[in-house]
Amino acid sequence: MKTILYATDYSRNSAAALQLAHLLAKKFDSKLIVLHVFDVPISFASPVSLSYMNKEKKLFVENRAKLRAFCTEHLGDGCEGNNISFMVDEYGSVTEGILEKALKFNVDLIAVGTKGASRVKEFLLGSTTKGLVRKATCPVLAVPEMKKIGNLETLAYATDFEQADIIAIRKLVKIAKAFDARIKVVHITTQKEYAGDQQMEWFKEMLLQKVKYPKMEFDLLFSDDILNRLQTYLLDSDADLLTMLERKDGGFFQAVLQDDLVQKMEGKIDIPLLSYAITNL
């Protein structure tokens, strides 16, 4: 992991995402880009006017100072160094602005908070996270507001027995190794699903042939309420991170939830959610 991009709206809710992004950057000796994307208010003036350009320049100066102050508040001395850089940009779409920078700097991970500074920002950031997950060329880490970011000791991976899961778990192993963490691979199914135990054994055998990591465990659970059972499982296993695929074209999770599981989990759990899209594996 060479480059991590963290995007913020300056909200206190996004501080945990900054701290976790910084922790990952230190573990992997990665470059950390701290980004704020803003949109110039329509009321400013015409984009071709001198008044508009002066006000736009002022916004850039103000946001650079605000961004550094935000990082100093939540990272202390950790915000200094050659491996961290600060960037502000004007863009009509927050999502597209983040994606443009992610593509330009070939980032390996995008980190964002899951709540915004206001009700409007919460809605925008929810939409932003969803857009990032679906369009980003790298994994997206959504971090809820947390009291303290500690060591990642247990990483949970929710599988639907897909080939893409194996690729995602191989990437997750790199994070697990950096923290000496265990990986708990879990599949939750209803009693109606055909041969769930046989599928788990098949997947486990196939995975272990391609991914070598000694601290990997497998759990098969049965429940008619997939979402709530997953939440309970994360709590019981003391998971520090949940990882899953963003599935757009079916799969058992999709059939049960009739909606985007990643979006449903966002706001439902109090641990970070790392999402891999099949398109960026």
Secondary structure, 3 states (H helix, E strand, C coil): CCEEEEECCCCHHHHHHHHHHHHHHHHHCCEEEEEEEECCCHHHCCCCCHHHHHHHHHHHHHHHHHHHHHHHHHHHHHHCCCCEEEEEEECCCHHHHHHHHHHHCCCCEEEEECCCCCHHHHHHHHHHHHHHHHHCCCCEEEECCCCCCCCCCEEEEECCCCHHHHHHHHHHHHHHHHHCCEEEEEEEECCCCCCHHHHHHHHHHHHHHHCCCCCEEEEEEECCCHHHHHHHHHHHCCCCEEEEEECCCCCHHHHHHCCCHHHHHCCCCCCCEEEEEHHHC
